[in-house]
């Protein structure tokens, strides 16, 4: 029979353990891994949303930038993290849809090791030209490229980026003979067109915006379903009369696979709340990111639907990596 002292000891031990077991989420700071360089439009957009999420959670969210290998280094880190809700990943099309079809060898599986949490926006791409280019409309640009096959080259922020792959889809669907010139990042690519080294470029709307405002490049069309608030005079492809559907890159958050449903639902709800704040949505639009919330199931469905399109773009570009 258990002694009175043993019983008392057991009661004390259980009493000490109960508060820890019942401790609500989150009980400590949350880490968000951004697998892209600090200070870029995507990084700033993610931080804006995460600040709103942290305010509602009641715990700070520490952002850790882990750039490299098209976002694969940071993505792998989250794929191997504990499934406890204390590690988030910024997931864009490049690291969650393109990488699985571009890289022949990955040490993790986006589908098995990660799960979509919530989309918070769409980052549209912008086709732009040097002011001396003989056309200022999308139809005119395409006509000029077809009239002079091989004469022009276009600038992108890098081979294998969603920007590059988007242009490759357009090139294939419109049968364009135009050469790709990759640069190391958006500033170098846009500066090359602004400096008249090349006549044509495509890039995310955010980094292109200062060059447009400075009248150093001319915006032609955006790859979005509607016009961007920061570029209200720039038409979409549909408005420009070009029947080629090109994607915007989704921006959202992922979790390691296996995070409890209750925690995932809480986090997704907080992302939605953050986007509902006018100051957050307004600042996202100023970055060229159109706010749009999708919950876990809808976000996962979009990722799955667009995977085949990105696979086609990778095949067209020939940009596979061992």
Buried (B, 14 or more C-beta within 10 A) or exposed (E): EEEEEEEEEEEEEEEEEEEEEEEEBBEEEBBBBBBBEEEBBBBBBBBBBBBBBBBBBEBBBEBBBBBEBBBBBBBBBBBEBEBBBBBBBBBBBBBBBBBBBBBEEBEBEBBEBBBBBBBBBBBBBBBBBBEEBEBEBBEBBBEBBEEEEEEBBBBBBBBBBBBBBBBBBBBBBEEBEBEBBBBEBBBEBBBBBBEEEBBBBBBBBBBBBEBBEEEBBBBBBBBBBEBBBBBEEBBBBBEBEBEBEBBBBBBBBBBBBEBEEEBBEBBBBBBBBBBEBEEBBEBBBBBBBBBBBBBBEEBBEBBEEBBEBBBBBBBBBEBEBE
